[in-house]
Amino acid sequence: MINALKQLLPRIESWPAEDQQALLEAARSIEAERSGVYHASPQELAAIDRGLEDARNGRFASEQAVDAVRAKFRLG
C-alpha cells in the first residue's frame, strides 16, 4: 500500500458518514473495474427498480426536460 493511503486511512474514521459512503462507492467502482464484476449498492438497486417501474408505467421525461438537461451539461 502506498504511504499516502496508509496515512489517510486512520483519518477516515472522523469523516462524516456521507463522505465515508462516497469513498466506499469510489473504492467499489475501482475494484469492479479491476475484477470485471460490479455489485450495485442497495441504493443503486432501488434506483434501478424505480426506473423500471416508471418505464413500465409509461413515465418518461418530456422532450423539453431532456433538452434542459442536455443544455445544462452541454450534451449535444
PDB file with one MODEL, atoms N, CA, C and O in Angstrom:
MODEL        1
ATOM      1  N   MET A   1       0.850  -1.175   0.000  1.00  0.00           N
ATOM      2  CA  MET A   1       0.000   0.000   0.000  1.00  0.00           C
ATOM      3  C   MET A   1       0.893   1.235   0.000  1.00  0.00           C
ATOM      4  O   MET A   1       1.918   1.272   0.681  1.00  0.00           O
ATOM      5  N   ILE A   2       0.495   2.245  -0.771  1.00  0.00           N
ATOM      6  CA  ILE A   2       1.312   3.453  -0.832  1.00  0.00           C
ATOM      7  C   ILE A   2       1.202   4.231   0.478  1.00  0.00           C
ATOM      8  O   ILE A   2       0.187   4.177   1.173  1.00  0.00           O
ATOM      9  N   ASN A   3       2.258   4.941   0.788  1.00  0.00           N
ATOM     10  CA  ASN A   3       2.374   5.645   2.060  1.00  0.00           C
ATOM     11  C   ASN A   3       1.253   6.669   2.286  1.00  0.00           C
ATOM     12  O   ASN A   3       0.710   6.762   3.387  1.00  0.00           O
ATOM     13  N   ALA A   4       0.913   7.426   1.258  1.00  0.00           N
ATOM     14  CA  ALA A   4      -0.130   8.451   1.412  1.00  0.00           C
ATOM     15  C   ALA A   4      -1.464   7.821   1.808  1.00  0.00           C
ATOM     16  O   ALA A   4      -2.213   8.391   2.602  1.00  0.00           O
ATOM     17  N   LEU A   5      -1.757   6.650   1.258  1.00  0.00           N
ATOM     18  CA  LEU A   5      -3.002   5.967   1.603  1.00  0.00           C
ATOM     19  C   LEU A   5      -2.960   5.450   3.029  1.00  0.00           C
ATOM     20  O   LEU A   5      -3.956   5.530   3.749  1.00  0.00           O
ATOM     21  N   LYS A   6      -1.822   4.923   3.442  1.00  0.00           N
ATOM     22  CA  LYS A   6      -1.673   4.455   4.826  1.00  0.00           C
ATOM     23  C   LYS A   6      -1.906   5.598   5.812  1.00  0.00           C
ATOM     24  O   LYS A   6      -2.509   5.397   6.866  1.00  0.00           O
ATOM     25  N   GLN A   7      -1.434   6.787   5.473  1.00  0.00           N
ATOM     26  CA  GLN A   7      -1.598   7.939   6.362  1.00  0.00           C
ATOM     27  C   GLN A   7      -3.046   8.430   6.390  1.00  0.00           C
ATOM     28  O   GLN A   7      -3.507   8.962   7.400  1.00  0.00           O
ATOM     29  N   LEU A   8      -3.747   8.251   5.294  1.00  0.00           N
ATOM     30  CA  LEU A   8      -5.127   8.724   5.205  1.00  0.00           C
ATOM     31  C   LEU A   8      -6.111   7.817   5.940  1.00  0.00           C
ATOM     32  O   LEU A   8      -7.077   8.305   6.527  1.00  0.00           O
ATOM     33  N   LEU A   9      -5.884   6.525   5.918  1.00  0.00           N
ATOM     34  CA  LEU A   9      -6.844   5.570   6.471  1.00  0.00           C
ATOM     35  C   LEU A   9      -7.294   5.876   7.899  1.00  0.00           C
ATOM     36  O   LEU A   9      -8.497   5.835   8.159  1.00  0.00           O
ATOM     37  N   PRO A  10      -6.391   6.182   8.842  1.00  0.00           N
ATOM     38  CA  PRO A  10      -6.862   6.463  10.204  1.00  0.00           C
ATOM     39  C   PRO A  10      -7.769   7.698  10.299  1.00  0.00           C
ATOM     40  O   PRO A  10      -8.633   7.766  11.173  1.00  0.00           O
ATOM     41  N   ARG A  11      -7.576   8.666   9.407  1.00  0.00           N
ATOM     42  CA  ARG A  11      -8.362   9.904   9.466  1.00  0.00           C
ATOM     43  C   ARG A  11      -9.778   9.715   8.923  1.00  0.00           C
ATOM     44  O   ARG A  11     -10.674  10.506   9.220  1.00  0.00           O
ATOM     45  N   ILE A  12      -9.971   8.678   8.138  1.00  0.00           N
ATOM     46  CA  ILE A  12     -11.284   8.447   7.527  1.00  0.00           C
ATOM     47  C   ILE A  12     -12.357   8.239   8.592  1.00  0.00           C
ATOM     48  O   ILE A  12     -13.511   8.611   8.378  1.00  0.00           O
ATOM     49  N   GLU A  13     -12.004   7.661   9.717  1.00  0.00           N
ATOM     50  CA  GLU A  13     -12.981   7.418  10.784  1.00  0.00           C
ATOM     51  C   GLU A  13     -13.634   8.699  11.278  1.00  0.00           C
ATOM     52  O   GLU A  13     -14.756   8.662  11.783  1.00  0.00           O
ATOM     53  N   SER A  14     -12.954   9.826  11.144  1.00  0.00           N
ATOM     54  CA  SER A  14     -13.513  11.086  11.628  1.00  0.00           C
ATOM     55  C   SER A  14     -14.349  11.801  10.564  1.00  0.00           C
ATOM     56  O   SER A  14     -14.954  12.835  10.848  1.00  0.00           O
ATOM     57  N   TRP A  15     -14.389  11.268   9.358  1.00  0.00           N
ATOM     58  CA  TRP A  15     -15.173  11.882   8.284  1.00  0.00           C
ATOM     59  C   TRP A  15     -16.662  11.671   8.542  1.00  0.00           C
ATOM     60  O   TRP A  15     -17.053  10.710   9.204  1.00  0.00           O
ATOM     61  N   PRO A  16     -17.493  12.574   8.017  1.00  0.00           N
ATOM     62  CA  PRO A  16     -18.947  12.361   8.100  1.00  0.00           C
ATOM     63  C   PRO A  16     -19.331  11.083   7.344  1.00  0.00           C
ATOM     64  O   PRO A  16     -18.637  10.663   6.418  1.00  0.00           O
ATOM     65  N   ALA A  17     -20.435  10.481   7.751  1.00  0.00           N
ATOM     66  CA  ALA A  17     -20.882   9.222   7.159  1.00  0.00           C
ATOM     67  C   ALA A  17     -21.052   9.332   5.644  1.00  0.00           C
ATOM     68  O   ALA A  17     -20.706   8.403   4.913  1.00  0.00           O
ATOM     69  N   GLU A  18     -21.584  10.465   5.165  1.00  0.00           N
ATOM     70  CA  GLU A  18     -21.804  10.595   3.717  1.00  0.00           C
ATOM     71  C   GLU A  18     -20.478  10.625   2.943  1.00  0.00           C
ATOM     72  O   GLU A  18     -20.411  10.146   1.811  1.00  0.00           O
ATOM     73  N   ASP A  19     -19.426  11.187   3.549  1.00  0.00           N
ATOM     74  CA  ASP A  19     -18.112  11.175   2.897  1.00  0.00           C
ATOM     75  C   ASP A  19     -17.515   9.775   2.908  1.00  0.00           C
ATOM     76  O   ASP A  19     -16.888   9.354   1.935  1.00  0.00           O
ATOM     77  N   GLN A  20     -17.706   9.063   3.995  1.00  0.00           N
ATOM     78  CA  GLN A  20     -17.243   7.677   4.059  1.00  0.00           C
ATOM     79  C   GLN A  20     -17.965   6.833   3.010  1.00  0.00           C
ATOM     80  O   GLN A  20     -17.355   5.979   2.367  1.00  0.00           O
ATOM     81  N   GLN A  21     -19.259   7.074   2.842  1.00  0.00           N
ATOM     82  CA  GLN A  21     -20.038   6.335   1.840  1.00  0.00           C
ATOM     83  C   GLN A  21     -19.529   6.639   0.440  1.00  0.00           C
ATOM     84  O   GLN A  21     -19.416   5.736  -0.388  1.00  0.00           O
ATOM     85  N   ALA A  22     -19.221   7.903   0.170  1.00  0.00           N
ATOM     86  CA  ALA A  22     -18.697   8.280  -1.147  1.00  0.00           C
ATOM     87  C   ALA A  22     -17.360   7.587  -1.417  1.00  0.00           C
ATOM     88  O   ALA A  22     -17.109   7.129  -2.531  1.00  0.00           O
ATOM     89  N   LEU A  23     -16.512   7.513  -0.401  1.00  0.00           N
ATOM     90  CA  LEU A  23     -15.231   6.823  -0.558  1.00  0.00           C
ATOM     91  C   LEU A  23     -15.450   5.336  -0.819  1.00  0.00           C
ATOM     92  O   LEU A  23     -14.775   4.743  -1.659  1.00  0.00           O
ATOM     93  N   LEU A  24     -16.384   4.745  -0.105  1.00  0.00           N
ATOM     94  CA  LEU A  24     -16.708   3.331  -0.298  1.00  0.00           C
ATOM     95  C   LEU A  24     -17.170   3.075  -1.731  1.00  0.00           C
ATOM     96  O   LEU A  24     -16.737   2.112  -2.364  1.00  0.00           O
ATOM     97  N   GLU A  25     -18.041   3.932  -2.234  1.00  0.00           N
ATOM     98  CA  GLU A  25     -18.537   3.765  -3.598  1.00  0.00           C
ATOM     99  C   GLU A  25     -17.412   3.913  -4.620  1.00  0.00           C
ATOM    100  O   GLU A  25     -17.375   3.182  -5.610  1.00  0.00           O
ATOM    101  N   ALA A  26     -16.501   4.850  -4.387  1.00  0.00           N
ATOM    102  CA  ALA A  26     -15.360   5.019  -5.298  1.00  0.00           C
ATOM    103  C   ALA A  26     -14.467   3.779  -5.271  1.00  0.00           C
ATOM    104  O   ALA A  26     -14.015   3.312  -6.317  1.00  0.00           O
ATOM    105  N   ALA A  27     -14.218   3.254  -4.087  1.00  0.00           N
ATOM    106  CA  ALA A  27     -13.381   2.057  -3.964  1.00  0.00           C
ATOM    107  C   ALA A  27     -14.048   0.865  -4.633  1.00  0.00           C
ATOM    108  O   ALA A  27     -13.377   0.079  -5.302  1.00  0.00           O
ATOM    109  N   ARG A  28     -15.352   0.721  -4.465  1.00  0.00           N
ATOM    110  CA  ARG A  28     -16.068  -0.381  -5.120  1.00  0.00           C
ATOM    111  C   ARG A  28     -15.995  -0.261  -6.641  1.00  0.00           C
ATOM    112  O   ARG A  28     -15.851  -1.259  -7.347  1.00  0.00           O
ATOM    113  N   SER A  29     -16.093   0.950  -7.125  1.00  0.00           N
ATOM    114  CA  SER A  29     -16.015   1.176  -8.566  1.00  0.00           C
ATOM    115  C   SER A  29     -14.638   0.783  -9.101  1.00  0.00           C
ATOM    116  O   SER A  29     -14.532   0.143 -10.147  1.00  0.00           O
ATOM    117  N   ILE A  30     -13.590   1.168  -8.383  1.00  0.00           N
ATOM    118  CA  ILE A  30     -12.227   0.803  -8.782  1.00  0.00           C
ATOM    119  C   ILE A  30     -12.072  -0.707  -8.777  1.00  0.00           C
ATOM    120  O   ILE A  30     -11.519  -1.285  -9.713  1.00  0.00           O
ATOM    121  N   GLU A  31     -12.560  -1.343  -7.723  1.00  0.00           N
ATOM    122  CA  GLU A  31     -12.457  -2.794  -7.612  1.00  0.00           C
ATOM    123  C   GLU A  31     -13.218  -3.492  -8.744  1.00  0.00           C
ATOM    124  O   GLU A  31     -12.750  -4.490  -9.291  1.00  0.00           O
ATOM    125  N   ALA A  32     -14.381  -2.963  -9.085  1.00  0.00           N
ATOM    126  CA  ALA A  32     -15.173  -3.550 -10.164  1.00  0.00           C
ATOM    127  C   ALA A  32     -14.439  -3.452 -11.496  1.00  0.00           C
ATOM    128  O   ALA A  32     -14.459  -4.391 -12.292  1.00  0.00           O
ATOM    129  N   GLU A  33     -13.791  -2.310 -11.740  1.00  0.00           N
ATOM    130  CA  GLU A  33     -13.019  -2.152 -12.972  1.00  0.00           C
ATOM    131  C   GLU A  33     -11.888  -3.170 -13.042  1.00  0.00           C
ATOM    132  O   GLU A  33     -11.596  -3.708 -14.110  1.00  0.00           O
ATOM    133  N   ARG A  34     -11.257  -3.432 -11.913  1.00  0.00           N
ATOM    134  CA  ARG A  34     -10.129  -4.368 -11.898  1.00  0.00           C
ATOM    135  C   ARG A  34     -10.586  -5.814 -12.031  1.00  0.00           C
ATOM    136  O   ARG A  34      -9.901  -6.623 -12.658  1.00  0.00           O
ATOM    137  N   SER A  35     -11.732  -6.151 -11.451  1.00  0.00           N
ATOM    138  CA  SER A  35     -12.187  -7.542 -11.451  1.00  0.00           C
ATOM    139  C   SER A  35     -13.166  -7.849 -12.576  1.00  0.00           C
ATOM    140  O   SER A  35     -13.382  -9.010 -12.921  1.00  0.00           O
ATOM    141  N   GLY A  36     -13.756  -6.801 -13.145  1.00  0.00           N
ATOM    142  CA  GLY A  36     -14.758  -7.010 -14.184  1.00  0.00           C
ATOM    143  C   GLY A  36     -16.128  -7.357 -13.627  1.00  0.00           C
ATOM    144  O   GLY A  36     -17.047  -7.665 -14.385  1.00  0.00           O
ATOM    145  N   VAL A  37     -16.272  -7.309 -12.301  1.00  0.00           N
ATOM    146  CA  VAL A  37     -17.558  -7.618 -11.666  1.00  0.00           C
ATOM    147  C   VAL A  37     -17.970  -6.424 -10.814  1.00  0.00           C
ATOM    148  O   VAL A  37     -17.207  -5.960  -9.967  1.00  0.00           O
ATOM    149  N   TYR A  38     -19.187  -5.931 -11.047  1.00  0.00           N
ATOM    150  CA  TYR A  38     -19.688  -4.803 -10.261  1.00  0.00           C
ATOM    151  C   TYR A  38     -20.912  -5.253  -9.483  1.00  0.00           C
ATOM    152  O   TYR A  38     -21.819  -5.874 -10.038  1.00  0.00           O
ATOM    153  N   HIS A  39     -20.932  -4.941  -8.211  1.00  0.00           N
ATOM    154  CA  HIS A  39     -22.080  -5.247  -7.362  1.00  0.00           C
ATOM    155  C   HIS A  39     -22.732  -3.932  -6.971  1.00  0.00           C
ATOM    156  O   HIS A  39     -22.151  -3.131  -6.239  1.00  0.00           O
ATOM    157  N   ALA A  40     -23.929  -3.721  -7.460  1.00  0.00           N
ATOM    158  CA  ALA A  40     -24.650  -2.488  -7.169  1.00  0.00           C
ATOM    159  C   ALA A  40     -24.995  -2.415  -5.690  1.00  0.00           C
ATOM    160  O   ALA A  40     -25.266  -3.427  -5.042  1.00  0.00           O
ATOM    161  N   SER A  41     -24.979  -1.186  -5.171  1.00  0.00           N
ATOM    162  CA  SER A  41     -25.350  -0.964  -3.775  1.00  0.00           C
ATOM    163  C   SER A  41     -26.869  -1.079  -3.638  1.00  0.00           C
ATOM    164  O   SER A  41     -27.585  -1.017  -4.638  1.00  0.00           O
ATOM    165  N   PRO A  42     -27.365  -1.244  -2.416  1.00  0.00           N
ATOM    166  CA  PRO A  42     -28.821  -1.281  -2.226  1.00  0.00           C
ATOM    167  C   PRO A  42     -29.509  -0.022  -2.769  1.00  0.00           C
ATOM    168  O   PRO A  42     -30.611  -0.101  -3.311  1.00  0.00           O
ATOM    169  N   GLN A  43     -28.863   1.122  -2.626  1.00  0.00           N
ATOM    170  CA  GLN A  43     -29.444   2.370  -3.138  1.00  0.00           C
ATOM    171  C   GLN A  43     -29.508   2.346  -4.668  1.00  0.00           C
ATOM    172  O   GLN A  43     -30.494   2.789  -5.258  1.00  0.00           O
ATOM    173  N   GLU A  44     -28.462   1.830  -5.303  1.00  0.00           N
ATOM    174  CA  GLU A  44     -28.463   1.741  -6.761  1.00  0.00           C
ATOM    175  C   GLU A  44     -29.531   0.763  -7.247  1.00  0.00           C
ATOM    176  O   GLU A  44     -30.226   1.034  -8.226  1.00  0.00           O
ATOM    177  N   LEU A  45     -29.658  -0.363  -6.567  1.00  0.00           N
ATOM    178  CA  LEU A  45     -30.685  -1.335  -6.944  1.00  0.00           C
ATOM    179  C   LEU A  45     -32.085  -0.740  -6.798  1.00  0.00           C
ATOM    180  O   LEU A  45     -32.955  -0.978  -7.635  1.00  0.00           O
ATOM    181  N   ALA A  46     -32.298   0.028  -5.739  1.00  0.00           N
ATOM    182  CA  ALA A  46     -33.596   0.676  -5.542  1.00  0.00           C
ATOM    183  C   ALA A  46     -33.868   1.690  -6.654  1.00  0.00           C
ATOM    184  O   ALA A  46     -34.993   1.789  -7.144  1.00  0.00           O
ATOM    185  N   ALA A  47     -32.840   2.443  -7.050  1.00  0.00           N
ATOM    186  CA  ALA A  47     -32.995   3.423  -8.133  1.00  0.00           C
ATOM    187  C   ALA A  47     -33.305   2.725  -9.452  1.00  0.00           C
ATOM    188  O   ALA A  47     -34.125   3.210 -10.232  1.00  0.00           O
ATOM    189  N   ILE A  48     -32.660   1.599  -9.705  1.00  0.00           N
ATOM    190  CA  ILE A  48     -32.931   0.817 -10.914  1.00  0.00           C
ATOM    191  C   ILE A  48     -34.384   0.337 -10.894  1.00  0.00           C
ATOM    192  O   ILE A  48     -35.086   0.432 -11.901  1.00  0.00           O
ATOM    193  N   ASP A  49     -34.829  -0.172  -9.761  1.00  0.00           N
ATOM    194  CA  ASP A  49     -36.211  -0.643  -9.637  1.00  0.00           C
ATOM    195  C   ASP A  49     -37.210   0.491  -9.887  1.00  0.00           C
ATOM    196  O   ASP A  49     -38.225   0.293 -10.554  1.00  0.00           O
ATOM    197  N   ARG A  50     -36.913   1.693  -9.343  1.00  0.00           N
ATOM    198  CA  ARG A  50     -37.807   2.835  -9.567  1.00  0.00           C
ATOM    199  C   ARG A  50     -37.857   3.191 -11.050  1.00  0.00           C
ATOM    200  O   ARG A  50     -38.927   3.476 -11.587  1.00  0.00           O
ATOM    201  N   GLY A  51     -36.701   3.175 -11.708  1.00  0.00           N
ATOM    202  CA  GLY A  51     -36.660   3.487 -13.131  1.00  0.00           C
ATOM    203  C   GLY A  51     -37.423   2.481 -13.967  1.00  0.00           C
ATOM    204  O   GLY A  51     -38.135   2.857 -14.898  1.00  0.00           O
ATOM    205  N   LEU A  52     -37.282   1.206 -13.644  1.00  0.00           N
ATOM    206  CA  LEU A  52     -38.014   0.172 -14.372  1.00  0.00           C
ATOM    207  C   LEU A  52     -39.519   0.312 -14.154  1.00  0.00           C
ATOM    208  O   LEU A  52     -40.305   0.145 -15.087  1.00  0.00           O
ATOM    209  N   GLU A  53     -39.913   0.618 -12.926  1.00  0.00           N
ATOM    210  CA  GLU A  53     -41.331   0.824 -12.633  1.00  0.00           C
ATOM    211  C   GLU A  53     -41.873   2.021 -13.408  1.00  0.00           C
ATOM    212  O   GLU A  53     -42.966   1.954 -13.968  1.00  0.00           O
ATOM    213  N   ASP A  54     -41.113   3.114 -13.442  1.00  0.00           N
ATOM    214  CA  ASP A  54     -41.526   4.287 -14.217  1.00  0.00           C
ATOM    215  C   ASP A  54     -41.696   3.928 -15.688  1.00  0.00           C
ATOM    216  O   ASP A  54     -42.671   4.337 -16.319  1.00  0.00           O
ATOM    217  N   ALA A  55     -40.750   3.163 -16.239  1.00  0.00           N
ATOM    218  CA  ALA A  55     -40.833   2.773 -17.648  1.00  0.00           C
ATOM    219  C   ALA A  55     -42.062   1.894 -17.893  1.00  0.00           C
ATOM    220  O   ALA A  55     -42.769   2.079 -18.884  1.00  0.00           O
ATOM    221  N   ARG A  56     -42.315   0.948 -17.003  1.00  0.00           N
ATOM    222  CA  ARG A  56     -43.490   0.079 -17.149  1.00  0.00           C
ATOM    223  C   ARG A  56     -44.788   0.889 -17.138  1.00  0.00           C
ATOM    224  O   ARG A  56     -45.761   0.530 -17.801  1.00  0.00           O
ATOM    225  N   ASN A  57     -44.788   1.981 -16.379  1.00  0.00           N
ATOM    226  CA  ASN A  57     -45.982   2.816 -16.273  1.00  0.00           C
ATOM    227  C   ASN A  57     -46.000   3.961 -17.279  1.00  0.00           C
ATOM    228  O   ASN A  57     -46.866   4.834 -17.218  1.00  0.00           O
ATOM    229  N   GLY A  58     -45.040   3.956 -18.206  1.00  0.00           N
ATOM    230  CA  GLY A  58     -45.023   4.968 -19.259  1.00  0.00           C
ATOM    231  C   GLY A  58     -44.604   6.347 -18.800  1.00  0.00           C
ATOM    232  O   GLY A  58     -44.888   7.339 -19.471  1.00  0.00           O
ATOM    233  N   ARG A  59     -43.932   6.419 -17.666  1.00  0.00           N
ATOM    234  CA  ARG A  59     -43.478   7.719 -17.155  1.00  0.00           C
ATOM    235  C   ARG A  59     -42.065   7.992 -17.686  1.00  0.00           C
ATOM    236  O   ARG A  59     -41.076   7.444 -17.200  1.00  0.00           O
ATOM    237  N   PHE A  60     -42.014   8.850 -18.692  1.00  0.00           N
ATOM    238  CA  PHE A  60     -40.742   9.225 -19.307  1.00  0.00           C
ATOM    239  C   PHE A  60     -40.591  10.738 -19.257  1.00  0.00           C
ATOM    240  O   PHE A  60     -41.580  11.466 -19.160  1.00  0.00           O
ATOM    241  N   ALA A  61     -39.365  11.202 -19.323  1.00  0.00           N
ATOM    242  CA  ALA A  61     -39.116  12.639 -19.336  1.00  0.00           C
ATOM    243  C   ALA A  61     -39.646  13.232 -20.636  1.00  0.00           C
ATOM    244  O   ALA A  61     -39.585  12.610 -21.696  1.00  0.00           O
ATOM    245  N   SER A  62     -40.160  14.438 -20.526  1.00  0.00           N
ATOM    246  CA  SER A  62     -40.625  15.126 -21.729  1.00  0.00           C
ATOM    247  C   SER A  62     -39.421  15.549 -22.563  1.00  0.00           C
ATOM    248  O   SER A  62     -38.295  15.616 -22.072  1.00  0.00           O
ATOM    249  N   GLU A  63     -39.683  15.828 -23.822  1.00  0.00           N
ATOM    250  CA  GLU A  63     -38.604  16.281 -24.702  1.00  0.00           C
ATOM    251  C   GLU A  63     -37.986  17.580 -24.170  1.00  0.00           C
ATOM    252  O   GLU A  63     -36.777  17.785 -24.276  1.00  0.00           O
ATOM    253  N   GLN A  64     -38.817  18.447 -23.601  1.00  0.00           N
ATOM    254  CA  GLN A  64     -38.325  19.708 -23.048  1.00  0.00           C
ATOM    255  C   GLN A  64     -37.408  19.452 -21.852  1.00  0.00           C
ATOM    256  O   GLN A  64     -36.383  20.119 -21.705  1.00  0.00           O
ATOM    257  N   ALA A  65     -37.767  18.493 -20.998  1.00  0.00           N
ATOM    258  CA  ALA A  65     -36.929  18.176 -19.844  1.00  0.00           C
ATOM    259  C   ALA A  65     -35.586  17.619 -20.286  1.00  0.00           C
ATOM    260  O   ALA A  65     -34.549  17.966 -19.720  1.00  0.00           O
ATOM    261  N   VAL A  66     -35.603  16.757 -21.292  1.00  0.00           N
ATOM    262  CA  VAL A  66     -34.354  16.193 -21.814  1.00  0.00           C
ATOM    263  C   VAL A  66     -33.500  17.304 -22.414  1.00  0.00           C
ATOM    264  O   VAL A  66     -32.290  17.345 -22.189  1.00  0.00           O
ATOM    265  N   ASP A  67     -34.111  18.195 -23.166  1.00  0.00           N
ATOM    266  CA  ASP A  67     -33.374  19.319 -23.760  1.00  0.00           C
ATOM    267  C   ASP A  67     -32.752  20.191 -22.679  1.00  0.00           C
ATOM    268  O   ASP A  67     -31.633  20.676 -22.845  1.00  0.00           O
ATOM    269  N   ALA A  68     -33.467  20.396 -21.567  1.00  0.00           N
ATOM    270  CA  ALA A  68     -32.943  21.220 -20.479  1.00  0.00           C
ATOM    271  C   ALA A  68     -31.710  20.567 -19.847  1.00  0.00           C
ATOM    272  O   ALA A  68     -30.742  21.255 -19.523  1.00  0.00           O
ATOM    273  N   VAL A  69     -31.743  19.263 -19.674  1.00  0.00           N
ATOM    274  CA  VAL A  69     -30.576  18.547 -19.109  1.00  0.00           C
ATOM    275  C   VAL A  69     -29.404  18.615 -20.078  1.00  0.00           C
ATOM    276  O   VAL A  69     -28.266  18.852 -19.672  1.00  0.00           O
ATOM    277  N   ARG A  70     -29.685  18.405 -21.360  1.00  0.00           N
ATOM    278  CA  ARG A  70     -28.614  18.488 -22.352  1.00  0.00           C
ATOM    279  C   ARG A  70     -27.980  19.887 -22.337  1.00  0.00           C
ATOM    280  O   ARG A  70     -26.759  20.023 -22.409  1.00  0.00           O
ATOM    281  N   ALA A  71     -28.807  20.902 -22.244  1.00  0.00           N
ATOM    282  CA  ALA A  71     -28.285  22.278 -22.230  1.00  0.00           C
ATOM    283  C   ALA A  71     -27.473  22.526 -20.955  1.00  0.00           C
ATOM    284  O   ALA A  71     -26.423  23.167 -20.997  1.00  0.00           O
ATOM    285  N   LYS A  72     -27.960  22.021 -19.840  1.00  0.00           N
ATOM    286  CA  LYS A  72     -27.269  22.227 -18.560  1.00  0.00           C
ATOM    287  C   LYS A  72     -25.879  21.612 -18.587  1.00  0.00           C
ATOM    288  O   LYS A  72     -24.920  22.207 -18.096  1.00  0.00           O
ATOM    289  N   PHE A  73     -25.775  20.423 -19.158  1.00  0.00           N
ATOM    290  CA  PHE A  73     -24.496  19.716 -19.169  1.00  0.00           C
ATOM    291  C   PHE A  73     -23.809  19.774 -20.528  1.00  0.00           C
ATOM    292  O   PHE A  73     -22.803  19.105 -20.761  1.00  0.00           O
ATOM    293  N   ARG A  74     -24.370  20.585 -21.421  1.00  0.00           N
ATOM    294  CA  ARG A  74     -23.808  20.790 -22.756  1.00  0.00           C
ATOM    295  C   ARG A  74     -23.580  19.468 -23.487  1.00  0.00           C
ATOM    296  O   ARG A  74     -22.487  19.200 -23.985  1.00  0.00           O
ATOM    297  N   LEU A  75     -24.620  18.656 -23.543  1.00  0.00           N
ATOM    298  CA  LEU A  75     -24.548  17.344 -24.192  1.00  0.00           C
ATOM    299  C   LEU A  75     -25.262  17.417 -25.543  1.00  0.00           C
ATOM    300  O   LEU A  75     -26.428  17.037 -25.651  1.00  0.00           O
ATOM    301  N   GLY A  76     -24.592  17.884 -26.531  1.00  0.00           N
ATOM    302  CA  GLY A  76     -25.166  17.883 -27.870  1.00  0.00           C
ATOM    303  C   GLY A  76     -26.032  19.031 -28.080  1.00  0.00           C
ATOM    304  O   GLY A  76     -26.600  19.186 -29.161  1.00  0.00           O
TER     305      GLY A  76
ENDMDL
END
